[in-house]
Amino acid sequence: MSSILMSVLVLGVTGLFVGLALFAVARKFSVDENPKVKQIEDMLPGANCGGCGYPGCAGFAKACVNSDSMDGLMCTVCDKEVMQRIADLTGHSIDSVSKRTALVRCNGSCENRPSLNRYDGARSCAAAALQNGGETGCSYGCIGFGDCVSVCGFDAIHMNPETGLPAVDQEKCTGCGLCAGKCPKNILEIANIKDSRNRRVYVSCVSRDKGPIAKNACKVACIGCGKCVSACAYDAIAVENSLAYVDQDKCRLCRKCESACPQHSIIALNFTQRTDVLPSSIQQNE
Amino acid sequence: MSSRTFSTGGIHPDAKKLTSAKAIEPALLPEQAVFPLSQHIGAPSVPCVNKGDKVLVGTLIAKPAGQMSACIHSSVSGTVARIDSVTDSSGQRRPAIFIDVEGDEWEPSIDRSDSLVVNVNMAKDVIIDRIRDAGIVGMGGACFPTHVKLCPPSGCKIDTLIINAVECEPYLTADHSLMLDSPDQIIVGIRILMKTLDVESAVIGIEENKADAIELLRGKVRMVSGIEVMPLAMKYPQGGEKQLIEAVTGRRVPPPPALPASVGCVVVNVGTAFAVYEAVAKNKPLIERVVTVTGDSVSNPCNLKVRLGTSVGRLIDQAGGLPQDTSKIIAGGPMMGRPLLGTDVPVVKGTSGVLILSGKLAARKEERNCIRCAKCVEACPMGLEPYKIATAGELGNWNVAEESWVMSCIECGCCQSTCPSRRPLLDWVRLAKNNVGRIIRERQSGK
């Protein structure tokens, strides 16, 4: 009986002393963390996507608290309201926060861009891009193994089985840019959204091959003819290395370039069907 | 006593040398020759001709861009049609010079006689300059500029020149046929290289399956001091630089960035030795090479002496045309060669063979999960763990790949060919090696 009592007593007293020692140490070495960091972290989505450029949401929250202004700090996933609340909490102001989404700049579907050979190696765009220029005559376009899909943390990009190209769900896309960083062909562009319907006009091609080669490889390849440049009234389009590029920040969504493009490589996204823009109106403008 | 070979890993693929008994035939002149500007490791050459210029056989058409680069000479006479891009054996579209062929006129400075020049009395610097001006690169396939190899870093004492006549890739017989065709020229070439490197001994490493070449060369070197012919047991990848050094001398090259020169060896391909002879003794730049055109269903597999820039399709026509059941055309051998995207691809300095595989042989089987059998570890000639590096490559764990010595990988493909689950190990390892190499370069330039 006494041995039981003894062991309880020894354990109890040891426990008490160790507990007191731990309490003292915790007090002495405690780290004061700004409570705002925790508050901001709770507002953030917690996806840890890295789209802001900081290591996870905690890193971004810390950066918000420690910096003097909100310049360069932007959670690509949150909407403007959340960013405003974060700014209010830290006492900074934000001028303009615009949401971004990803654009797929390749329209080389199976039909537009026929396969000339078959790659049977590792099922990864990055591995295939090392091996050769791809299965079609175009060595710039989408390879189609979906490296971008595997990296998306928001379920916002999927391979379209009919076209063999990735399709971005504009509702879910947060513009974090992970897919664009993963694509070995750099076909994905992350651009600021322009209006509430996220309407866009862009060149859906990245081929820098010369006109005849590009045209041979793909029916909807940009051949760098420059008709879109002369059609654009806002100086938003430039042609470099046989490839046109629409500056999303300058574009005013007039869609004149779309109808001017002989290759149909300029795409207007999220517009309602419109019948009043005819090729004749373009000719008048020119 | 069994013959020497390297100790770690290696496999024994079916040799299938269909063309080993065949003499070298001249290939037909092309109608248009195409010269990609990247035919070597290092910076692409810079064109020094313009559209419409007349060129002769041996005219310099592109100059090296820096030390690690090489000259390119026209292999045909005619007019420069355009400077454009072409899909080369890497599968990428790259800049190239196109020349329309008119007749066959050679630069007068080239000695085209058949007479053998035995004694070359030139200073070391003059020889190296000639080799550089002739645009010679490693002709086994790696295309490392030879003049760079002949100037080992200071502090490395070279004592042995190893001539790589192993040709361990199945199907290929370009080096074998060259040894049977021009043994005297090769030996003069080796003596020129020995003089340049200031070494007393050279070893020609040949695999045992080339008994006729071993006998022929042994007879020729009997009267020459310092050159030895060493038969080696058959094992792939014995033609790898590090494997050959171990097989011949027993020395092991430390992991990268160490060079073979750090163990006192320089390895030169036998085709390169021949090209050195032609450049130094005959003043002939590197404008043609031996290419094996082969494959099980090819009607007339052959060894052709081809002007560089000729399209692969033309060689296949000469070998009896493209078989009906072709499913893959490979530049090089079946283990390390690169699949081509078409028959318009031009022959370049490193093209040792054109291999045509029919449906059954070419198709990769369905991939299954790794069963941890460690056959790839056993097969790896560099003593690496391919399954581990491949998984790291698949998941993008570049630091794991780097810690697993991915940069030591010689991309021989032993792992992939032994894998019972048919995993594309080499594809993933290549991806990892590419990324780790980029990270290392960034780190070095950042410092």
Interface residues (C-beta under 8 A of the other chain):
Chain A: L116 N117 D120 G121 A122 S124 A126 A127 L130 Q131 N132 G133 S139 D209 K210 I213
Chain B: D84 S85 T87 S90 G91 Q92 R93 R338 P339 L341 G342 A363 R364 G393 E394 P424 D427 W428 R430 L431 N434
